[in-house]
């Protein structure tokens, strides 16, 4: 080896760390094949799951002639808004939607306030029957609504709250509060109790430590729990239909059920799909807006507890 070769060998720059990493993780032919396979399976699964939603949306823009055609069309030949005009022309649609918004907002706010305070007490204080209370919250969520709808109606009827929106709000606490307690407890347990003690050493009262420490750190959990409580309350049908049967009022789910089963309406599938899409749209929009918060909340509450 000549002196020039030796000098070139000794003075050659070392391989950069990033280049070493790229050389190590460079995919092989087999890994590329598996990546394509999994991506194809993922796209196929997404297409299968998303096709009903696509079909529902395009059905709302089809004419009745296209809907009852012998050969189904995967794209509307003529876009029509008659289905939406029919839905908004129904005098019960907007009042039912307003009732749903009122009941859902009230039930979620009441459920978060009551459930959050109960979750703090369970996570931060030791008292007799604490473990039994925690287990009972889990058991209550396993009980179907059909099993308690009769005693719930008797209790609400004796209290004079059947046929009222406020009575439905209180009834919704049966399934929102246990869920809120069980979910938020895991978030609060992950907050070190030393932070509360440090805040009280610095001059905060117990309520001050609650508002300055626990509440801000539990905010992702509150958003996550609130979104799922909203979905539960918005989509609920059995309790609302039972308690509002004597008052003549409707929620959007009650309206949609009877709207789709009215014999005089016939095979008006376009307006039925339009009504279902309009009723589902607020939940979809809410979930899209708070998607990042929901994901962060689920991750934060999944450590222990």
N, C-alpha and C positions, 0 to 999 in steps of 0.2 A: 504494500500500500504506500502510495507516495505521500509526501508531506502535505500536498494540497488536499488529498482525500482525507487525511487525518484532521487537518484544520477544519474542513467542511463538516466532518462528522462531529467534532467537538463543539463547533459553534452553531450547529443547527438548533433552532428554537424548539423548546419542548412542546409537546402536543397540548393545546389548550384544554382546560377542564371541560368546557362545554362540548368540545369536539369529542373528548373521551366519552362523555355521557351519551352523545348522539351515536357514537359508534357502538356503545353497549346496547342501546334501546332500539337500534335500527331493526325494523320488523323484518322477519324472514318471510319466505313464500307461504309457509303454513299459517303464520299469524295473520298475513294479509287475507288469506282465504277465509279464515275464521271471522275476521272483522267484517268482510263482505257478507258472510252468512248471517251473522248476528244483526247487521244493519238491515238486511233483507227481511229477516224475521220480524224485526221491530217495525219496519214500514208496513209489512203485511198485517201485523196485529193492530197498528194504528188505523189502517184502512178499514179493517173489519169493525173496530169499535166506533170509528167516526162516520161510517156509512149511514147508520140510522139517523144521526143528527143531520147529515147532508140531505137525506131523503125528506126529513121533516121540514127543513127550510125550503127546499125547492117545491114541496107540495103546497106551501102557502102561496106561491106565486103562479100556480097552475090554474087553468080554467076548469070548470066542471067537465067539459068535453074531454080534456086530457086526463082528468082523474079517473074517469070511468072507461077510458079507452081500453081496448083488448090488449094491445101491446104497450107496456109501460115505457114512458119516455124518461130518460135519465137527465134530460135538460128541458125546461119548459119551452114549448114552441112559441107561446105568446105569454109574456109576463103580465100578470093581472094582480091588482090590489083589491079585488072584490072580497077576498076572504077577510082582510083586515077591516074593510069597511063594514062587513057584516058583524064582526066582533065588536067594534066600537059603536055600532048602531044598536047593540043590545044595551038596554037601560040598566041592567044589573051588573055589567062588567066593571065599570069604574068604581061604583060604591063598594063592590066586593073587594076590589084591589085596595081601596083605601082602608077598608076594615082589616085586611091582612097586614098592611103596613103598620097600622095602629097597634094591633095585637102583638105583632112580632117585635116591634121596637119596645113596647112595654114589657113583654115577657123577657126579652134579652137583658134589658137594663135591670129589672127586678132580680132576675136570676144571677147576674154578675155581682150585684151588690150583696145579696144574701149569701150566695155561694162563696164569694171572695172572703167575706168576713169569717164565715165558717171554716174555710180552708186555712186561714191564718191561725185561727184558734186551734185547729187540729194539728197543724205543723209546728206551732211554736209553744203550746202549753200542754202540760201533762195533767190529765184529770181522769177520774174513774169512769170506765166505760169507753175510753178513747178508741181502743182497738176494735171494740164491738161496733162503734159508730162508723169507723172507716170501712169495716167489712160490710156493714149494712148498706152503705152508699153504693158499693159494688153490686150487692144483691138486688137492690132496688132497680138498677139499670137493666137487670136481666128479666125483670117481670114485664110481660107484654102489656100494652095499654088496654087490650081487650079484657084482660083479667081484672082490671080495676075501674073500668068505665062505668059499671053499674053503681058501685059504692061511691064513686066520685060524683056521679050525677045526683045521687041521693043527698050527699053532703052539700053540694052547691045549690040544690033545689031547696033544702031546708034553710039555707042561708039567704035565699032570695036572689041568687046571682045567676040563675039560668036565663038565657036569652039576652045577656049583656056582654059587651066586649071585655069589660073588666073581669068578669067571672071567668072568661076563657083565658085571660092573662094569668090569673091566679092558678087555674088548672094546669097551665103549661109549666108552672114551677115544679110540678111532680116529676117531670123528666129533665128539666134544664138544671135545677139546683144540684141533684146528685152528680150529674155530669161535670158541672163547674167545680164542685168540691173535689171530686176525685182527680180531675185534671190539674187544677191550680195547686193542689197540695204538693205534687211532684215539683213544680216550679219553686214554691216557697221553701221546700226542704233543701233545695240546691243552693239557697242563699245562706251563707254562714251566719249563725246567730251572733257571732262576734261583731258583725257590722252594726247590729241593733245596739249592742252593749256599748260600742265605741261612740255611736251617735248620742246615747243617753249620758255617757261620760262627758261629752262635749256640751251638754246642756239641754239636749232634746228631751221632751217628755216621751212617754210610750206612744202616744198618738203622733208626735213629731217624728219619731223613728219610723213609724208606719208610713207616713206620707213622704218622708225624705229618702228612705232606704228600700223598704219592701215594695211599695207601689211602683216606683220607677223601674226597679229590676224585674218586676213581674209583668211589665207592660206587654212584652211579646206574647206571654202566656194569656193575658187578658184578650188580646186581639185574636189569637188563635181560638180560644174558647168561645169568644163572642161570635166569630164567623160560623163555627159549627153549631152553636146554639141557634143562630139565625136560620141556618138551613133546616134544622129540626123543626123549629116553630113555623117557618114559612111553608114547609111541605106537609104539615100535620093536617089530617082530615077527620079522624074518628072523634076526637074530643070536641073539635069545633062543630062538627055536624050534630053531635048529641046535645051539646049545651045550647046551641043556637037554634035548635029545632022549634022552640016555643016562642022565640022572639022575632022570627021572620027575617033575620039578618043572615048574610052569607059572607064567607071568606072566598078567596080566589079559587081554592081547591074545591070547595062546595059548588061554586058556580061552574067550574070546569067539568066536574063530574056530571052534574045534571044537564049541562049544556051539550055534552057529548052523547047523552042517553035520551034526549028528548025525541019522542016518536015523530012529532011533526016536522022535525028538522031533516029527517031522511038521511041520505048518504052525503052530507055536506062535509066531506073530509077536509077540505081546504080550510074552512073556518075553524074546525076543531083543532087542526094542527096549528093554525095561527093563534088560537087561544092558548094552547099549550106552550107555544114558544114565547108569547108575551108574558105568561105567568112565570115561566122559568128564567126569563131574561134578567130580572133583578138579582137573582141568586148568582147567575153566571158572572154578571158585571162585578158584584161584590167580591166574589172569589178571585177574579182577575186582578182587581185593584189591590187586594191585600195578600196576594199570592206569596210575595217575598216575606212578609211579616208572618204568614202562616207557616211557611217552611222554616223560618228562623225560630219560631215558637215551638214547633214540633221537635226540632233538634235540641233546643235548650232544655226542654222538659223530658228528654229521653236519656239523661245521664244516669240517674238513680232515683230512688224514692219509692 
